[in-house]
């Protein structure tokens, strides 16, 4: 199944890219969704049909999404799938699957599985990039892979490998890639990939490319030898790179580079984290979602229970910074009342890079339970809110999809999974997102979990309609992680 012609023929024959589906949802649901991809693989070692953990990126009217396809119970997937829209998310091309990745997808490769797709665009070299981590049969990760596209995301090269770090123990995790596209940046055309080395206790590392992802530097650590995971680098107009991440010592933190990736600063604290474990054993953790506005303001969001009585469920909170050093107090995104009993998690934050200051447009996609304490009866839904004024006020929520049973999504050693992260991007002022939806399983041994997008891109609320004020008051004191899993728990990729 590594032959791209055959896979594209599969997509066309099944109508994957054009399929419209009205997914059951709560009152006020958005309506029809477009299925943009579905798992075609049949290898008996992973779960089919499953697709999980998407990332998206937009450049002009082109949007590219990437995601795991054929999830293994103990980590990784059969391949990385991609979907492309050339009109800002209104329509999607036939999906594809990255070539040369895994033996599970029929490639001649040393790797059995692959995980953690991240999408970026390098404007200086007119090249799209998808990075991912490959797993050997023993599930260790010796490198990060980068596939390249020079035809606007339509077709993709076989992967190049980022060199391993200079360490006696290499086992990598949680890559994320971004490129400097600033018109006046001295480092325009530099691309940066964050990763951590689980073999050294989740040491934070960064690698740099200056040639459109053809080659990469040996990953280097920060000045503070910081440890964590889930870092998401963003680039300011002057070329400063800021990397919010989940630190192992119970906080969201951030480090930076002002010299094009030659060196990285010691991390500073954004804020502590209090995290309520999500019911139903759903796989999730307070990993950050980071984006940047046209004026260089960095926004970072994560799930946090500080505003709820007894930390009984999670809100999505966010902080912002002009320089990556001083951060605002986390503010609660007012999706519902703090006494609602709902639980919110796995945020995908977008910031419209065409907006700035008090008029910055934000969009947030997230998963939620209507009631946090749901036990075996948990039903998972997807929500959306937006802000027209830099997060000061937010729209009422819209339900995009659900409810879905946890038994209808991929199962992992750390619980049912839609992804450790999701993503939202802006194209032409509208928010574009894709997410996994699990429908009723056709058999006891098979799934129907595919990747969907709203049938139309999502609007940002007008100022008159964004009436819910964000608040940073009323939170309980935060000294670190409240209750929750250890931060090494996501290592099964």
HUTADA-V97790 format. One record per backbone hydrogen bond with DSSP energy under -1.0 kcal/mol. NH is the residue of the N-H (numbers start at 1). CO is the residue of the C=O. E is the energy in kcal/mol with one decimal. If there is no record, write none. Layout:
BEGIN
NH,CO,E + NH,CO,E
END
This chain:
BEGIN
7,3,-1.9 + 8,4,-2.7 + 9,5,-2.1 + 10,6,-2.0 + 11,7,-2.2 + 12,8,-2.4 + 13,9,-2.5 + 14,10,-1.9 + 16,11,-1.6 + 21,33,-2.8 + 23,21,-1.1 + 29,26,-1.3 + 30,399,-2.7 + 33,21,-3.0 + 34,453,-3.6 + 35,19,-2.7 + 36,451,-2.1 + 37,451,-1.3 + 46,43,-1.1 + 47,71,-2.9 + 52,68,-1.6 + 53,418,-2.9 + 55,66,-2.4 + 57,64,-1.8 + 59,62,-2.8 + 62,59,-2.0 + 63,85,-2.7 + 64,57,-2.5 + 65,83,-2.8 + 66,55,-2.3 + 67,81,-1.9 + 68,52,-2.4 + 69,79,-2.4 + 70,50,-3.1 + 72,76,-3.1 + 77,114,-1.7 + 78,69,-1.2 + 78,70,-1.3 + 79,69,-1.6 + 81,67,-2.8 + 82,96,-2.6 + 83,65,-2.1 + 85,63,-2.7 + 88,61,-3.3 + 93,84,-3.5 + 96,82,-2.5 + 98,80,-2.8 + 103,111,-2.6 + 106,103,-1.5 + 107,102,-2.6 + 109,107,-1.1 + 112,135,-1.9 + 113,135,-1.7 + 114,77,-1.7 + 115,133,-2.2 + 118,131,-1.9 + 120,129,-2.4 + 122,127,-3.2 + 127,122,-2.1 + 128,149,-2.9 + 129,120,-2.8 + 130,147,-2.2 + 131,118,-2.4 + 132,145,-2.0 + 133,115,-2.5 + 135,113,-2.8 + 136,140,-2.6 + 139,136,-2.9 + 145,132,-3.0 + 146,160,-2.3 + 147,130,-2.7 + 149,128,-2.2 + 157,148,-2.8 + 160,146,-2.4 + 162,144,-2.9 + 167,165,-1.8 + 172,141,-2.6 + 173,196,-2.0 + 176,194,-1.9 + 178,192,-2.3 + 180,190,-3.0 + 188,185,-1.4 + 189,180,-2.5 + 190,187,-2.3 + 191,209,-2.8 + 192,178,-3.4 + 193,207,-2.6 + 194,176,-3.2 + 195,205,-2.0 + 196,173,-2.4 + 197,203,-2.2 + 198,171,-1.9 + 200,197,-1.8 + 201,198,-1.7 + 202,197,-1.4 + 203,197,-1.6 + 204,226,-2.9 + 205,195,-2.9 + 206,220,-2.1 + 207,193,-2.2 + 209,191,-2.5 + 217,208,-2.3 + 220,206,-2.5 + 223,264,-1.9 + 225,222,-1.7 + 228,202,-3.0 + 229,246,-2.0 + 232,244,-2.4 + 234,242,-2.4 + 236,240,-3.2 + 239,236,-2.3 + 241,257,-2.5 + 242,234,-2.7 + 243,255,-3.2 + 245,253,-2.7 + 246,229,-2.5 + 247,251,-2.5 + 248,227,-1.5 + 252,271,-2.9 + 253,245,-2.5 + 254,268,-2.2 + 255,243,-1.3 + 257,241,-1.9 + 265,256,-3.0 + 268,254,-2.9 + 270,252,-2.9 + 271,252,-1.6 + 273,250,-1.6 + 282,279,-1.1 + 283,416,-2.8 + 287,285,-2.5 + 289,301,-2.4 + 291,299,-2.4 + 293,297,-2.4 + 294,355,-2.1 + 296,293,-1.8 + 298,321,-3.1 + 299,291,-2.8 + 300,319,-2.6 + 301,289,-2.4 + 302,317,-2.0 + 304,315,-2.4 + 305,274,-2.3 + 308,305,-1.7 + 311,308,-2.4 + 312,309,-1.4 + 315,304,-3.1 + 317,302,-2.8 + 318,331,-2.0 + 319,300,-2.3 + 321,298,-1.9 + 328,320,-2.3 + 331,318,-2.7 + 332,471,-3.5 + 333,316,-2.6 + 335,333,-2.4 + 340,337,-2.1 + 343,369,-2.3 + 344,314,-1.8 + 345,367,-2.6 + 348,365,-3.0 + 350,363,-2.9 + 352,361,-2.5 + 355,352,-2.1 + 359,356,-1.6 + 360,357,-1.6 + 362,387,-2.7 + 363,350,-2.3 + 364,385,-2.7 + 365,348,-2.1 + 366,383,-1.8 + 367,345,-2.5 + 368,381,-2.2 + 369,343,-2.3 + 372,341,-3.4 + 374,372,-1.6 + 377,374,-1.9 + 378,375,-1.3 + 380,404,-2.8 + 381,368,-2.2 + 382,401,-2.7 + 383,366,-3.1 + 384,398,-1.8 + 385,364,-2.0 + 387,362,-2.4 + 390,360,-3.3 + 392,389,-1.2 + 394,468,-2.7 + 395,386,-2.5 + 398,384,-2.3 + 400,382,-2.8 + 401,382,-1.3 + 404,380,-1.6 + 408,405,-1.7 + 413,73,-2.0 + 415,412,-1.8 + 417,410,-2.9 + 425,432,-2.8 + 427,430,-2.6 + 430,427,-1.8 + 431,458,-3.1 + 432,425,-3.6 + 435,452,-2.4 + 437,450,-2.4 + 439,448,-2.3 + 447,48,-1.5 + 449,49,-2.6 + 450,437,-1.6 + 451,37,-1.4 + 452,435,-2.7 + 453,34,-2.4 + 455,32,-1.9 + 458,431,-3.0 + 465,462,-1.8 + 467,465,-1.1 + 468,394,-2.1 + 470,392,-2.2 + 471,332,-1.1 + 476,306,-2.2 + 489,486,-1.3 + 491,488,-2.0 + 493,490,-1.5
END
